[in-house]
Amino acid sequence: MISKIVNDLQAALAGVKDGSTVLLGGFGGAGQAHELLDALIEQGATDLTIVSNNAGSGTTGIAALLAAGKVRKIICSFPRQADSHVFDGLYRSGKVELELVPQGTLAERIRAGGAGIGGFFTRTAVGTELAAGKEIRNIDGEDYVFESPIKADVALIKAHKADRWGNLIYNKTARNFGPIMATAAKMTVVQVDEIVELGELDPEAIVTPSLYVHRVVRVTKKA
């Protein structure tokens, strides 16, 4: 039976093209595929649109991708925090675009993209600048704003364990955006801590089934 395991990070990212839209799992650093992000910088794809919970912090992860000049636009909920100086500098100098999306709306837009839903109405952001230019509909006496789905070329996520088919389980809250992002991309690449034999994962515990996974790479934790 087919195996989705690849030998190294560069093989996992083969074919990622300039101009791709990339979903990046993680809530801050929790569940973020740091090694895949580093490998994406080395891989060389540029002019990327990044979809993530945040715009990076410090000098690693998303911040490193931004600093390397690989990102044209970022779609996120939290672009600024105490140490988000990389994004802040690039944004203020006009070198990166920002689409700000409330966190619940971001999650639902990604889920809609994976579910094949053509969009949805929400009360979030009604009456604010975030609703500018969007359809407003009155439903049962309340105004709602229309939000479009988010789909991507690639999703880079982190899971705890996988089997060779690509069935995944996550480490507690590190799952965060991973499961919905896996459904909304043409190619889902997953870095995992451990690869187990078929049948070792309890079917009732599998969060992301292999249907949504294309490549799996094991990343050994550094000593």
N, C-alpha and C positions, 0 to 999 in steps of 0.2 A: 504494500500500500504506500501511497505517496507520502513523503516527508517534507515538511515545510521548514526544517531546520537548515540554516546556512552556517558556514564555518566562521565567518568574521563580520565585523561591522560594515566594512566596505561592500562586501557581497550583499548585505542586507539592504544597502542603500543604492544598489545598482539601478540605473534608469531614472533616478530622480532628476527632473529637468529644470532648467532655468524657467522662472515664471510660475512655478508650481504653487498651489495652495497647500499648506502643511498644517495639520492639526497636531498640537503638542499637548500631551496629557500632563497632569500634575496640578496640584494646588500649592502654589509656591514651589518648594523643592520636593514636597511629598508626592511620590509617584511619578516624578519627572524622569524621562529617559536621558539622563545626563550624557552617558557614553554615546548614544545615538546622535545627540546634538553635537558633540565634539566631532564625531565622524562625518556629520553633514557639512561642517565647516571644511573639513579636509576633502570631502567629495567634490566640492566646488560649485554646486548649483547656486545660482544667484537670482536676484529680482523676485524673491520669494514673498508670498503673503502668508503670515503666520497667524494662526488662531490659537489663543491660549488664555488661561485664566488671568495671566499677568504679563508684564513686559520685561521681566527679568530683574535680577538684583545682583549687586556686586559685580564681579567680572567673569562669572562662569555661566554655563547653561545658555539660556536665551540671551542674556547680556553679551556673552561671547559671540553668539551668532550675529547680533546687532553690530557689535564692534568690528566684526570682520567684513561688514558692508554687504552682507548677503540678503538683507531684508528690505523690501520696498514698502510694505504695509504690514501693520499689525492690528488684529482685531482682538480686543481683550476687555476685561472688566476693571482691572486694577493696573493702570500704566505706571503709576508712581507710588513709591514707598521710600523709606528713609535712604536706602542705598541704590536707588534706580537711576544713578547718574548717567549711565551709558544711554539709556533710552531718552532721558531728559535732554541731554546734549544734542542728540541726533534730531529729536523732534523740534526743538527750538531753532535749530539751524535749517529746518526744512528738508532734512535728508531721509526722513521716514514718515509715512502717513499713519494716522491713527483713526480707527473706527471704535468708538467707545460703546460698549454694550453692557447693560446690567447683567449681573452674573446669572440670575435665573433665566433671563431671556437668552443669554448666550447658550446655556445648557439646552434649553428647549429648541433653539434654532438648529443646533447640531443634531439633537434627537430627531427633529422633523426631517432633516436632510437624510438621515439614515433610514427613517421609516417611510420615505417616499411621500411625505406630506407637503403640499404646496405652500405652506405658510400657516400662520395662526394669528389670532387677535388677542392682545393682552392689555390690561390697564396700566401696566408698568410703563413709565415715561410719558404718559399722556400729559399734555400741557407743559412739556419741557422741550428744550432744544433738541433732545434726542428723537423727538417725534417729527421734527421738521421734514417736510416733503413726503411723509408717509401717509397712507390712507387711514383716515379715522372713521370708525363706524359706531353708531349708537346702538347698543344692544341692551334691552331691558332697562332703558333709562340711564345707562352708563356709557361713557365714551371709551372705546378701545382702539389701540393702534395696531396696524398690521405689521407683522415681522416675517421676513422671508427666511427660508431654510438655508443652512450652511452645509455645503458639500465640499469635499477636498480631493485633491489628487493623491495625497499621502497622509497617513496618520502615524505618528511615532509615539508609542506608548510603552509603559513599563508594567510588567506583571510579575507575580512571585514564582509561579510554576506553570509549565506547559508540557504537553506531550508532543510527540512528533507530528501529530495532525494539526496542532495549533489550538487545542482547547486550553483555556486560561482560567487560573484563579489568581486573586490579588491578595496583597497583604493589608487587610483591614481598610482604613480610610485612604490608603494609597491608591485604591481603585478610582476614586473621584471621577474624573472625566473620561477615563480609559474606555469603559464599556460603550458609551455612546459614540465616542470618536471612532472606535473600531468599525461601527456600522456605517459611518458617513463618508468613508474614503474609498477611492478606487483601489488603493493598495495600503494595507495595514501592516506595519512592521513593528514587532514587539521584541524588546529586550527582557530577558527573564533571569532570575537568580538560579533557577534549577529546571532541568528537563527530566521528566520522569517517564517511565514506561507506560504504554497504553494500558488502561484499566486501573492505574494507580490513583487517578483522580476520581473522587466520588462524583458520579454524574449529577447528583443533586447540588453539588458545591460549585460546579462549573458556572462561571459568570458570563464569560464570552465564549461561545461555541466556535469551533474551528471554521465554520462557514465564513466568518468575517475576518479571518487571519490569513495573510499571505506568506509572511516570512517571520521566522523566530530565530533569535540569536541569543546564546547564553553569554552573560557578562559576569566574569569572575570578580568577586569583591576583592579590592586591594587590601593587603595586610596592613 
